[in-house]
Every structure is written in C-alpha cells, then in structure tokens.
Amino acid sequence: MNLLRRFTRRPGRTAAEVTALVVAAVVAFPLYWMVLSAFKPAGEIRGEPRPWTLAPTLDSFRRVFGQQDFGRYFLNSVVVAVAVVIASAFIAFLAATAVTRFRFRLRTTLLIMFLVAQMVPVEALTIPLFFVMRDLGQLNTLWSLILPHIAFSLPFAIWMLRGFVKGVPEALEEAAYMDGASRARFLWQILFPLVLPGLVATSVFSFISAWNDFLFAKSFIISDISQSTLPMALLVFYKPDDPDWGGVMAASTVMTIPVLVFFVLVQRRLVSGLGGAVKD
C-alpha cells in the first residue's frame, strides 16, 4: 500500500529509480557471469549455459594461482598502474596550473592540442610507438608500458584538472601571497588539497587504462615474459583448439579485484571530483 501511494505521489522519481535499477542490473550482469563461470565446474561451462551452479568449485582459481609466472604478472601490473597514476597526476597538476594561472603565447593552441590528442585512436599510434621504444632500447621492459600510458593519460587529466584549478578563487592566491606564502607553498599546501578530488577522478581513469592494457603489453613485450602484465596471463588459458574458459574467467576475476579495491579507497573523493570544481 505504501509503495502504491509513493508511486502515485511521485511517479517520475519512482520511474527514474526503477530505470536506474534496470540499467545497473544490465551493466552488472557480465560481471556476475564472469564470477559465476569462475566457480563453475568445467562440465557446466561447456554444457548448456545456466545463470547458477549447484556445485561451485575453486579448481579454476587453483589453476590460475598454480601458474608459475602469475605472481610476477600481477606485480608487474601493480608497478605499471601505480607509476602511471603517480606520474600522470603529478605532471597533470603542474600543467593544469600553468595553463590556467599563467598567460603565455600559444596557450589556447596548446589546450586545443590536448583535445586533438584525445581523438587519435590508440591503435593508430601503436606501430609508431613500437619504433620509438625500439630506438630508445625500452622494448621488453616495463618502461615501454609506463611511458605510453602516461602520455595518453595526460591530455584528459590536464583538461579536466584545468576546471578545478580555475575554480579556485584568485583572491585566495593573492591572500596567501600577502600572508607571506611562496608560490611553491601555495601550490602544494593550498591549491593541491583543493583540487585533490579532481586528481582522484583522473587517477581512476589512468589506473583502469594501465591495469587493463593488453595492446601495448602484447606489442612491446615480445620475448621477455617476465616483464608481462596480468592481461597477458589470460593467453595462458586461451588455446584456439581447447580454451580453458574457467581459467580465463578466474584470471579475469582476480584482475577485477584490485580495481574494485581502488574504487572503494577513493570512492568519496571520486564522487566529489566528478561533481564539479571547487566553489567560490
């Protein structure tokens, strides 16, 4: 009765809530199917697909963690993702401050170039980047994964952080200088905490891009498998003639856990970061 009364009083809001639940269920279903398949026995995976299992097993996870190099792949992915997040956040913060607070020639052109860089497909630059890494002697190293991801993360991060830096009142900066604060002190002790939500929001995108990367890992790590990352571990379980779908799903589930943990850790600041810039 209460639900019916609520629907009649606020039908628009109720419809929006129902729509949001349906969309959330559709988005979450692939994740549910991945986890379910990771716990299914091999016979159920290859048989008729059912959205449940009556005999959950950890055999797929045992095969994943039984792989000799899986721990090494995991550590490499952590190193690459953390390095990309820290470096891109640091550089993007300084660059966004520079293009927002200072007036110099070609500033508008530089901002437009940031947008143009976002429009270029990653696949179109993979071959040129391969030759660059080869000439730099960085093939088969983690640097061949870190450097391109930093370069691809910066344009979006700088453009997004520009709004946060611009939202900080210039009067606050002038008051800090009048109180004797140096430019460096204002930058790190006043401006940095205010734009931190924006840094968190951009860091999430940088982390996901670096963590889930397969294209660069497949293209730049050619012979030294000790430098491979987690997405490459999926190839161990995928064989064209007899793919181990349980192992693929279990490895994908393990890959998803750090992303979920990262989201939980930055959830509060991420919401405020996506909500907009600092208000005057």
CORCORQUI-V406552 format. One line per field, one symbol per residue. ss: DSSP state (@ for helix, = for strand, . for the rest). A space follows every 50 residues. Layout:
# CORCORQUI-V406552
ss=???
This chain:
# CORCORQUI-V406552
ss=.@@@@@@@@.@@@@@@@@@@@@@@@@@@@@@@@@@@@@@..@@@@@.... ........@@@@@@@@...@@@@@@@@@@@@@@@@@@@@@@@@@@@@@@@ @.....@@@@@@@@@@@@@..@@@@@@@@@@@@@@@......@@@@@@@@ @@@@@@@@@@@@@@@@@..@@@@@@@@@....@@@@@@@@@@@@@@@@@@ @@@@@@@@@@@...@@@@@@....@@@..@@@@@@@@.......@@@@@@ @@@@@@@@@@@@@@@.@@@@@@@@@.....
